[in-house]
Every structure is written in C-alpha cells, then in structure tokens.
Amino acid sequence: MTQDSFAVPTPSGNQAQEQPLHPGTLRYEDLALFNFQLAEMVRAQVPLPEAFRQISSEIRSKLFRRILEEMQKSLTDGMSFSSALQPHRKHFPSLYLGIIEAGIAGGNLADLLESFAQYAQTKISLKHKIREATTYPLLTLSLMLPIFLLLLHFVGPLYIDFYQDYIMFGMPHLEQSYQEQRSFQIYQTLTVPMRKMVAYRNELTLSLGILLLSLVIFLVLTKKNSAWHQQKNRWLLRIPFYGPIFHGISLSLILRNIAILLQGGTSLSNTLALTVSSLEDPLAQHHLKKLLQGIQEGEKFSSALEKVDYFPPYISWLLAKDEGNPHFIQTLNHLADYYQNRSERRMENLKLLILPLAEIFLGLFVLLSALLFLLPLNLLSISIF
C-alpha cells in the first residue's frame, strides 16, 4: 500500500466548515453489516454513491452514518473508493484499508468485502463466547468482596458489642449445665477470626483499597507498554484451559487475515505487515514481525514459519505441502476454521467447568459467612437460654 494512493484531498467550502469527527474505531458489528450489504450491491453493479446512501440509512452508529454520508459526497464528486476512505482511515482497522486497496487493484472487491464481513462476524462471535464464559464468575467474585466488607463493618461490630456485654453481665456460671458451658466455649473459639477481623476491619479495608488502587495504577501505566503485554500474554498461554483457547483464537484470526489479503492479490510481505498492524495482541505481533523478517530475507513462507515457535509445527507442515499452488489460500482458511472451532469447543467446555466452580465458590462464601456470623449467634443463644 502506497501513501500516494491515500493522498488527502483538499476540503472544499462546505466540507471545511463541518465539525470534525471524533476519533474512535468503528464497531465490528457495524462493519460486518456494512460490508455484507456493500458486497451485494457491488455484485449488482449499483453505483457506489447510491450504495452508500442506501446502507447509511440502516446504520445505527451516528459516527459511522456520518462517515458514510461524507464518503458518499466524495464519491459523488468523482473520488475513488480508496481516496474517499482516506480522511476516515483512523476509524477503520488497518486490515480493512488493505482489503479495499487489494480489491480495487485485483477487481474482486465484492469477494473481499464479503470475506472481511465474515472475518468481522468471527471476531464478534468469539468475543461474545468469551464474555458468556467469564461474565458470571467475574460478577460472582466482584460481589463477594463488597458483601463481606459490609458484613464486617456493619454486622460484625454488633456481634462484638453483644459478646462484650455478655462477658460483662451474662457470663455463664458454674451452675450452668455442661452443654451450656461447652456451647459458650465453642462460640468463643469460632468467633476468634471474626473478632480479629472486626477489630482490624479499618486496616483490612484500607489495605484492600490500596491493593486495588495499586493494581489500577499499574494497569494504567502499563497499558501501552508492549514489552509488559508480551510477557503477560506469555504467562496467559501457560494457564491451563485458558492458554490453549487464547492461543487458538489468535492463530485463527492471524491465518484468516493472511488468507483474506492474499486472496486479494496483496504480496506476502505486505500481507504480513498489514496483519501485524491489525492485531491487538503484542505477543502475536512480535512473532509475526519475526516471520515477516524471514520473508523479507528471501525464505519461503513455510520455512520462515518453522522458526517462529508461536505457530505449531502442524501449520508449517501443512502449508509447505500447498505452498505455491492454488489450494494455499483454501488451506489457510481451513486451518483458521479448525483453530476457531477448536477454541469454541474448548470455551464451551470451560464454561461447563467454570459455572459449577463459581457456584461452589459462592456456596463456600455463604458457608463461611454462616460460620462467622450465624452459627456463633446460635451457640451463644444456647449458652444463654
């Protein structure tokens, strides 16, 4: 992709007076709808300005609708698709910009638009499945800590006051039965952790607050630190169950990116460069840069792939068989489908495992609360009455 093909046009009177669009990447949901419809209209040979006008009326996003309206004006004024897209390139994934260039150059724009729409739907589907698998456990854990702190601050002190009053005024005497004395002894034993936590509740809450604040500050400071995110993702890959899912999703998206761009006639080196810029995973970007370096040094794709340990040997072996023949892109798509399907199956299995574990953890929390607050009160009532 050359910079000349995306030269910024000089705005004319009305365009220069309009308010600039706020920066922000468009949602993949809107991109999928737009590109599916645009692909059909391109196949039906509908003029692009009319296609943009029809599609913009169905887009909910105000930002995207305004972008399409401005692009429609540019296309009506005689600009090419890529030139009309250039002022808004910050709102689109870099992969999409490469697809438009490749589709226009190769004469297969409709096919590539549809491929990108399918890719966008894949990303949407994977994100939804990840959200489904993690929402309930995270919600459960996020509610437990505030509830426990509320009990500690507002219910715990009442028990302590009641216990101290009982020690002062209602201490069991020797004439009480053995069962009553034993119940009080058990009560004293069980309430030791609660009494200590209540006594140090302010210090405990402050420590947790400092810990959470430190975590937030750390996440903010490392948000744009590529080296930290690479190391973090290496650790994530080692986590049982989650690691293979994370890796499989990444491989699926990488292989599908490469297949879409090669299908449009983009050179392999440009394809890898665009794929690197389109990825959100710094670790995958790091490994793809090593792969790109090997390609630029004259190595075959499969040979360079063998030297990058991020990719399983099975991928390089299978691609080596089809490299250079018409089935190569089809093999990339099959591999992308394989890793996507495998990751989705593992996510379903993980969800089946996580939900019972979350419920068990919630049950243990309720049991612990009962042991700390309800059972001691019951035993104390036995010793009194």
C-alpha positions in Angstrom: 0.0 0.0 0.0 1.5 3.3 -1.0 1.0 6.7 0.6 0.1 8.2 -2.8 -3.0 6.1 -3.1 -4.3 7.7 0.1 -3.4 11.3 -0.6 -5.5 13.7 1.4 -8.0 15.6 -0.7 -8.3 19.4 -0.2 -11.6 20.1 1.5 -14.0 22.4 -0.3 -16.1 25.1 1.3 -18.9 23.1 2.9 -16.7 20.3 4.0 -14.2 22.7 5.6 -16.9 24.3 7.7 -18.3 21.0 9.1 -17.4 19.9 12.6 -14.6 17.2 12.5 -15.5 13.7 13.5 -14.4 12.5 16.9 -11.7 9.8 16.8 -12.7 6.2 17.5 -12.6 2.8 15.9 -15.9 1.6 14.4 -17.6 -1.5 15.9 -17.1 -4.8 14.1 -20.9 -5.3 14.3 -21.5 -2.2 12.1 -18.6 -3.1 9.8 -20.0 -6.6 9.2 -23.4 -5.3 8.3 -22.0 -2.6 6.0 -19.6 -4.9 4.1 -22.2 -7.7 3.6 -24.6 -5.2 2.1 -21.9 -3.3 0.1 -20.6 -6.6 -1.3 -24.1 -7.5 -2.7 -24.5 -4.0 -4.2 -21.1 -4.1 -5.8 -22.0 -7.5 -7.4 -25.3 -6.0 -8.6 -23.3 -3.1 -10.1 -25.1 -0.5 -8.0 -23.2 2.8 -8.2 -21.1 3.4 -5.1 -22.7 6.7 -4.1 -26.2 5.2 -4.3 -25.0 2.1 -2.4 -23.6 4.2 0.4 -26.8 6.3 0.6 -28.9 3.1 1.0 -26.7 1.5 3.5 -26.1 4.6 5.7 -29.9 4.7 6.4 -29.7 1.3 8.1 -26.6 2.1 10.3 -27.4 2.9 13.9 -24.0 4.3 14.8 -24.1 8.1 14.4 -20.3 8.2 13.8 -20.4 5.5 11.1 -23.5 7.1 9.5 -21.8 10.4 9.2 -18.6 8.8 7.8 -20.7 7.1 5.1 -22.5 10.3 4.3 -19.2 12.2 3.9 -17.8 9.3 1.8 -21.0 9.4 -0.4 -20.4 13.1 -1.1 -16.7 12.4 -2.0 -17.8 9.5 -4.3 -20.4 11.7 -5.9 -17.7 14.3 -6.6 -15.7 11.7 -8.5 -13.3 10.4 -6.0 -12.2 6.7 -5.9 -13.3 4.5 -3.1 -9.8 4.5 -1.5 -9.5 8.3 -1.8 -12.9 8.8 -0.2 -11.9 6.4 2.6 -8.5 8.1 3.3 -9.8 11.0 5.6 -11.5 8.5 7.8 -8.8 5.8 7.9 -8.3 6.3 11.7 -11.8 4.9 12.2 -11.2 1.7 10.3 -9.0 -1.3 11.1 -5.7 -1.3 9.0 -6.7 -4.7 7.6 -9.8 -3.1 6.1 -7.7 -0.4 4.3 -5.5 -3.1 2.8 -8.5 -5.1 1.7 -10.0 -2.1 -0.2 -6.7 -1.5 -1.9 -6.3 -5.1 -2.9 -9.9 -5.5 -4.0 -9.8 -2.4 -6.3 -6.4 -3.4 -7.7 -7.5 -7.1 -8.3 -11.0 -6.5 -9.5 -12.5 -8.7 -6.8 -13.7 -6.1 -4.4 -17.1 -7.7 -3.7 -15.5 -11.0 -2.7 -13.0 -9.3 -0.4 -15.7 -7.2 1.2 -17.7 -10.3 2.0 -14.6 -12.1 3.3 -13.9 -9.1 5.7 -17.6 -9.2 6.8 -17.2 -12.9 7.6 -14.0 -12.1 9.5 -15.8 -9.4 11.4 -18.6 -11.8 12.4 -16.0 -14.3 13.5 -14.4 -11.7 15.9 -17.9 -10.8 17.2 -18.8 -14.4 17.8 -15.6 -15.2 19.6 -15.9 -12.1 21.8 -19.4 -13.0 22.7 -18.5 -16.5 23.6 -15.6 -15.3 25.8 -17.9 -12.8 27.5 -20.5 -15.5 28.1 -17.9 -17.8 29.7 -16.5 -15.2 32.0 -19.3 -12.8 33.0 -21.0 -15.0 35.7 -17.7 -16.0 37.5 -16.4 -12.4 37.4 -19.7 -11.0 38.6 -19.8 -13.5 41.4 -16.3 -12.7 42.6 -16.9 -8.9 42.3 -19.9 -9.1 44.5 -18.4 -11.3 47.2 -15.8 -8.8 48.5 -18.2 -5.8 48.9 -20.8 -8.0 50.7 -18.1 -9.4 53.0 -16.8 -5.9 53.8 -20.4 -4.7 54.5 -20.9 -7.6 56.9 -17.6 -6.9 58.6 -18.3 -3.2 59.1 -22.0 -3.2 60.0 -22.9 -6.6 61.3 -19.6 -7.7 62.9 -19.5 -4.8 65.4 -23.0 -5.7 66.7 -21.7 -9.2 67.5 -18.7 -7.8 69.2 -20.8 -5.5 71.3 -23.2 -8.3 72.2 -20.3 -10.6 73.1 -18.6 -8.0 75.4 -21.9 -7.2 77.1 -22.5 -10.9 77.7 -19.0 -11.3 79.1 -19.6 -8.4 81.4 -23.1 -9.2 82.5 -24.2 -12.6 81.5 -21.0 -14.8 81.8 -22.0 -18.5 82.2 -21.7 -19.6 85.8 -20.5 -23.0 87.2 -24.1 -23.9 88.0 -24.9 -23.9 84.3 -25.1 -27.3 82.5 -22.0 -28.7 80.8 -23.8 -28.3 77.5 -24.3 -24.6 78.0 -20.7 -24.1 79.1 -19.5 -26.1 76.1 -21.6 -24.1 73.7 -20.1 -20.9 75.0 -16.6 -22.3 74.7 -17.3 -23.3 71.1 -18.7 -19.8 70.5 -15.6 -18.2 71.8 -13.4 -20.4 69.6 -15.5 -19.8 66.4 -15.6 -16.1 66.9 -11.8 -15.6 67.2 -11.3 -15.0 63.5 -14.4 -12.7 63.3 -13.4 -10.7 66.3 -9.9 -10.2 65.0 -11.2 -9.1 61.5 -13.7 -6.8 63.1 -11.0 -5.3 65.3 -8.8 -4.6 62.3 -11.6 -4.0 59.8 -10.5 -0.5 59.0 -6.9 -1.6 58.4 -8.1 -4.6 56.3 -10.4 -2.4 54.2 -7.6 0.2 53.8 -5.1 -2.5 52.7 -7.6 -3.9 50.2 -8.3 -0.4 48.9 -4.5 0.3 48.5 -4.1 -3.0 46.7 -6.9 -2.3 44.3 -5.7 1.2 43.7 -2.1 0.0 43.1 -3.5 -2.6 40.6 -5.4 0.1 38.7 -2.4 2.4 38.6 -0.2 -0.4 37.4 -2.7 -1.3 34.6 -2.9 2.4 33.5 0.9 2.8 33.5 1.5 -0.5 31.5 -1.5 0.0 29.1 0.8 1.0 26.3 3.9 -1.0 27.4 4.4 -3.5 24.6 7.1 -5.5 26.5 4.8 -5.9 29.5 1.9 -7.1 27.4 4.1 -9.6 25.6 5.2 -11.1 28.9 1.7 -11.0 30.3 0.4 -12.9 27.2 3.3 -15.5 27.6 2.0 -16.1 31.1 -1.6 -16.4 29.9 -0.5 -19.0 27.3 0.7 -21.2 30.2 -2.6 -21.1 32.1 -4.4 -24.5 31.9 -7.6 -24.4 29.8 -7.4 -20.7 29.1 -4.0 -20.7 27.4 -4.9 -23.1 24.6 -8.2 -21.1 24.0 -6.3 -17.8 23.9 -3.7 -19.2 21.5 -6.2 -20.9 19.2 -8.2 -17.7 18.8 -5.1 -15.7 18.0 -4.0 -18.3 15.4 -7.4 -18.3 13.8 -7.5 -14.6 13.4 -3.9 -14.4 12.0 -4.5 -17.1 9.4 -7.8 -15.6 8.3 -6.2 -12.2 8.0 -3.5 -13.6 5.8 -5.9 -15.6 3.7 -8.2 -12.6 3.0 -5.3 -10.3 1.9 -3.6 -13.0 -0.2 -7.0 -13.7 -1.9 -7.0 -10.0 -2.9 -3.6 -10.3 -4.6 -1.6 -8.5 -1.9 2.1 -9.6 -1.7 3.1 -11.8 1.1 5.3 -9.3 2.8 2.6 -6.6 2.6 0.1 -9.1 3.9 2.2 -9.8 6.9 2.9 -6.1 7.6 -0.9 -5.3 7.5 -1.7 -8.3 9.7 0.9 -7.1 12.2 -0.7 -3.7 12.4 -4.3 -5.1 12.6 -3.6 -7.4 15.6 -4.4 -6.4 19.2 -2.0 -9.0 20.8 1.6 -7.6 21.2 2.9 -11.2 21.6 1.4 -12.3 18.3 2.7 -9.0 16.7 6.2 -9.8 17.9 6.2 -13.3 16.4 4.7 -12.1 13.1 7.4 -9.5 12.8 10.0 -12.3 13.1 8.1 -14.2 10.3 8.0 -11.0 8.2 11.7 -10.6 8.6 12.3 -14.1 7.4 10.1 -13.5 4.3 12.0 -10.3 3.6 15.3 -12.2 3.7 14.1 -14.5 0.9 12.8 -17.5 2.9 9.7 -19.5 1.9 6.6 -18.9 4.0 6.6 -22.4 5.4 10.3 -22.3 6.2 10.1 -19.0 7.9 7.1 -20.2 9.8 9.0 -23.2 11.2 11.4 -20.8 13.0 8.6 -19.0 14.8 7.6 -21.1 17.9 4.2 -19.3 18.2 2.9 -21.4 15.3 2.5 -25.2 15.9 4.7 -27.4 13.6 1.4 -28.8 12.1 0.7 -25.4 10.4 4.1 -25.1 8.7 4.0 -28.7 7.6 0.5 -28.4 6.1 1.3 -25.1 4.4 4.5 -26.4 3.0 2.6 -29.1 1.1 0.3 -26.5 -0.6 2.7 -23.5 -0.9 2.8 -22.2 -4.4 -0.4 -23.9 -5.6 -4.0 -22.6 -5.9 -5.1 -24.5 -2.7 -2.8 -22.5 -0.5 -5.4 -19.8 0.4 -8.0 -22.6 0.9 -5.6 -24.4 3.3 -5.2 -21.1 5.3 -8.9 -20.8 5.6 -9.3 -24.4 6.6 -6.7 -24.0 9.3 -8.4 -20.8 10.5 -11.7 -22.7 10.7 -10.0 -25.6 12.6 -8.5 -23.4 15.3 -11.7 -21.3 15.6 -13.9 -24.4 16.0 -11.4 -26.0 18.5 -11.3 -22.8 20.5 -15.1 -22.5 20.6 -15.4 -26.2 21.8 -12.9 -25.5 24.5 -14.7 -22.4 25.5 -17.9 -24.4 25.9 -16.1 -27.0 28.0 -14.5 -24.3 30.1 -17.9 -22.7 30.6 -19.3 -26.0 31.8 -16.4 -26.3 34.2 -16.4 -22.6 35.4 -20.1 -22.4 36.2 -20.1 -25.2 38.8 -16.9 -24.0 40.3 -18.3 -20.5 40.6 -21.4 -21.9 42.3 -19.2 -24.0 44.7 -17.2 -20.9 45.5 -20.4 -19.0 46.2 -21.6 -21.8 48.4 -18.3 -21.8 50.3 -18.7 -18.0 50.8 -22.2 -18.4 52.2 -20.9 -21.2 54.4 -18.0 -19.1 55.7 -20.4 -16.2 56.4 -22.7 -18.5 58.3 -19.8 -19.9 60.3 -18.6 -16.4 61.2 -21.9 -14.7 61.9 -24.9 -17.1 62.2 -23.5 -20.2 63.9 -21.8 -18.3 66.7 -25.0 -16.5 67.5 -26.9 -19.7 67.6 -24.4 -21.2 70.0 -24.4 -18.1 72.2 -28.2 -18.3 72.4 -27.9 -21.9 73.6 -25.5 -20.9 76.4 -27.8 -18.0 77.5 -31.1 -19.7 77.3 
